[in-house]
Amino acid sequence: SMKHLLSLLLATCTLSSLSAQETVSAALLYEAGLEYGGDELLTLQFTNGEEQVMLAGQGGYASIGGEFRLANVDYLALRATVGIKYNTTAADNANIAFTRIPVNLVPHFYFDEMIHVGVGITAHQRVRLNGDGFTPDVAFTGSISPRFEIGYGGCALTYSLQDYSSQGEVLSGSSFGISFTYVVPAK
């Protein structure tokens, strides 16, 4: 639930406040990515006969957060981020959009300076389909689910398991993706 997630983020912030004692270092990080997958959310029929299928797991995202490391453990890092994931249609006369706020907490194990693997959790908040009058607006509830990342430097392949539920109906929002991360170097 959101309370558990907030207490987890609070604990993460508390860890970062310990960095004054140099036991934990904290760095700002920016992340962006593209993801694809999940169940069919919506199919649009265009006047020219073409159609577009919108999947529940697809979309682009941008996040901000922190990377936390223990002073004497260079092979481990904890990444905590919050962002926005967005998907829209190609319709000229409608602004149909599917938005969610992913909150990720992913510990990363570094095999060397470049190769890393992350296994953690993701929780999608405020999951909304805006139909812009062409299809009904729907509010979904996201799940707290596993997230996997395998990366080289700032680039990683990702996989998130995710379910969205609304009025007893459950859709898979699970997705494969690619992410690009920039960790602001400590001064």
Buried (B, 14 or more C-beta within 10 A) or exposed (E): EEEEBEEBBEEBEEBBEBBEEEEBBBBEBBBBBBBEBBBEBBEBEEEEEEEEEBBBBBBBBEBEBBBBBBEEEEEEBBBBBBBBBEBBBEBEEBEBBBBBBBBBBBBBEBEEEEEBBBEBBBBBEEBEBBBBEEBEEBEBEBBBBBBBBBBEEBEBBBBBBBBBEEEEEEBBBBBBBBBBBEBEEEE
